[in-house]
Amino acid sequence: MLQANAEEFCTECRKPVSYHLQKKTVTRCIHGKEHTFQLTEAVCDECGSEMNLPGLLDTNALETDEQYRSAEHILSVREIKTLMRLYNLGKAPLSLAMGFGEVTIARYLEGQIPSQEYSDRMRKALASPDFMKSLLEENRDKLKPAAWRKGMESVRQLEGIASLSPPLRQSIAEVLSRLGEVTPLLMQKLLYYIQGLSLALHDQPVFPEPCQAWIHGPVYPGVYQVFRDFSFNPIDDDRFAILRETENTLTEEQKALIHLVTDTFGLYGGKVLESVTHSEDPWITARSGCPADTPSSTELSQQDMKDWFLRLGTRYDLRSVEGLHQYIQDAAFCLFHPIQ
Ligand SMILES: [Zn+2]
């Protein structure tokens, strides 16, 4: 990056001089239309003439490109890359799915500016999985079957993600950004502890979705649908990172609680936490004597969850990392060393 205060050679003064950077307004004609850009120039501190700094031309070229695209509502290269990640499609398959020529997206990634029509189509696909689905159906015969299936599967997952409430989506994004790798089972348990602790400590849920008393502990069915393809593998899904960049529905207090849960419960395996939830009242009550291997979709009561964690709070400091570790260790110890 360009640094002020350094010395560079001034061709007027014929010696190295100090200089300063300032903004200048430049008008250029692009596609027969006048555009104004805010660019950076370097000025000699001694004679006041404009200087040619290494790197300045590149910086201004990039600035011109971004300002032009922003003014004309043309998708940026970064947004096109996001589109590829969202639908899990490479340059060529995405091009064909959009109804473009096979190398069109590759050219855009190299800096060619999309037409307004193509840019609008990509922007719409970025915002709407449903629109992408219609494009994939329309252009099905142009894509290889494997690529087409990958695209359709991404559409299905994105629709699932869209059906979750914004605070639940953002909670998942927070967990993923904090832990990096999380199995679907662990994710379910962390969401349950985030919700339970919030009910006890803040007297309100973080997200509106109820969880159900499934065989393997409390489960949020919508979240299960989104991640079911990961099975027992860590969720490696940067679409939630994209959401994290664009959404902000959680309070600082809620984010701090999520970090507390990831820094404690998040260090254990999903199976250990599943056992711990099996020893807790809210899940046991919702199962109400249902045999261990029988599916149930009974919802855990928020009141039960709140009461349980409030009771736990009389024995452990639920606001501290130490208190939560102590609870998990005690609960896991009881499970693995049952009193005979
Ligand atoms: Zn000079």
Boltz pocket constraint, residues with backbone or C-beta under 6 A from the ligand:
constraints:
  - pocket:
      binder: B
      contacts: [[A, 10], [A, 11], [A, 12], [A, 13], [A, 14], [A, 17], [A, 44], [A, 45], [A, 46], [A, 47], [A, 48], [A, 49]]
      max_distance: 6.0
